[in-house]
Amino acid sequence: MTARTCDDWPHLMELAPELQFKHYRASEVGLPAGALIQLPDVALADVDVCCDLERRVFNGDHTDPQVGSALAETDWQELRTWTSRDPAS
């Protein structure tokens, strides 16, 4: 566990044990262009994203709402979407 690990990690491990959620500033994440276009007035160095960077899954409960909305319009998935997906697909 690192200092960036989400405080809710025990609960998150129950929901999606294959993911590792950590907290980042939005400026550190490398947001996709489609999200950045939607956030022209957001100071990315001041807002948080809780996510698994490798799999591009974010925890909407711990992510700035504007950033979460912008990410939802890209290839990133919100945790609820990830956990409700059909594993066969």
C-alpha positions as CSV (number, residue, x, y, z in Angstrom):
1,M,0.0,0.0,0.0
2,T,1.3,3.5,-0.8
3,A,0.4,7.0,0.4
4,R,-1.7,7.4,-2.7
5,T,-3.8,4.3,-2.0
6,C,-7.5,5.2,-1.6
7,D,-8.7,5.1,2.0
8,D,-11.7,3.0,0.9
9,W,-9.4,0.2,-0.4
10,P,-11.0,-2.6,1.7
11,H,-14.4,-1.9,0.2
12,L,-12.9,-1.3,-3.3
13,M,-11.1,-4.7,-3.1
14,E,-14.5,-6.4,-2.4
15,L,-16.0,-4.7,-5.5
16,A,-13.1,-5.0,-7.9
17,P,-10.1,-7.0,-6.6
18,E,-8.4,-6.7,-9.9
19,L,-8.2,-2.9,-9.6
20,Q,-5.9,-0.8,-7.5
21,F,-7.3,2.7,-6.8
22,K,-5.0,5.5,-6.0
23,H,-5.5,9.2,-5.6
24,Y,-3.9,11.6,-8.0
25,R,-4.2,15.3,-9.0
26,A,-6.0,15.5,-12.3
27,S,-2.9,17.1,-13.8
28,E,-0.9,13.9,-13.1
29,V,-3.2,11.5,-14.7
30,G,-2.7,12.3,-18.4
31,L,-6.4,12.9,-19.1
32,P,-7.6,12.1,-22.6
33,A,-8.0,15.0,-25.0
34,G,-11.8,14.4,-25.1
35,A,-11.9,15.1,-21.3
36,L,-9.6,18.1,-21.4
37,I,-11.7,19.8,-23.9
38,Q,-14.6,19.7,-21.5
39,L,-12.6,21.2,-18.6
40,P,-11.2,24.5,-19.9
41,D,-11.9,26.3,-16.6
42,V,-10.8,23.6,-14.2
43,A,-7.5,23.9,-12.4
44,L,-6.3,20.3,-12.9
45,A,-3.5,20.7,-10.3
46,D,-6.2,21.4,-7.7
47,V,-8.7,18.6,-8.2
48,D,-8.5,14.9,-7.4
49,V,-9.0,11.7,-9.4
50,C,-9.3,8.3,-7.7
51,C,-8.5,5.7,-10.3
52,D,-6.7,2.7,-11.5
53,L,-4.5,4.3,-14.2
54,E,-3.6,1.0,-15.9
55,R,-7.2,0.0,-16.6
56,R,-8.6,3.6,-16.9
57,V,-11.3,3.1,-14.3
58,F,-12.2,5.9,-11.9
59,N,-14.1,6.0,-8.6
60,G,-16.7,8.7,-9.1
61,D,-17.2,8.9,-5.3
62,H,-13.7,10.2,-4.9
63,T,-13.2,12.1,-8.1
64,D,-14.0,15.7,-8.8
65,P,-17.5,15.7,-10.3
66,Q,-16.5,17.8,-13.3
67,V,-13.6,15.5,-14.1
68,G,-15.7,12.4,-13.6
69,S,-18.3,13.7,-16.0
70,A,-15.6,14.5,-18.6
71,L,-13.9,11.1,-18.1
72,A,-17.3,9.3,-18.6
73,E,-17.4,10.7,-22.1
74,T,-14.1,9.0,-23.0
75,D,-12.8,5.4,-23.0
76,W,-12.4,5.6,-19.2
77,Q,-15.1,3.8,-17.1
78,E,-16.6,4.6,-13.8
79,L,-16.3,1.9,-11.1
80,R,-20.0,1.2,-11.1
81,T,-19.9,0.6,-14.9
82,W,-16.8,-1.6,-14.5
83,T,-18.4,-3.8,-11.9
84,S,-21.7,-4.2,-13.8
85,R,-20.1,-5.2,-17.1
86,D,-20.5,-8.6,-18.5
87,P,-17.1,-10.4,-17.9
88,A,-17.7,-12.5,-21.1
89,S,-17.7,-9.4,-23.3
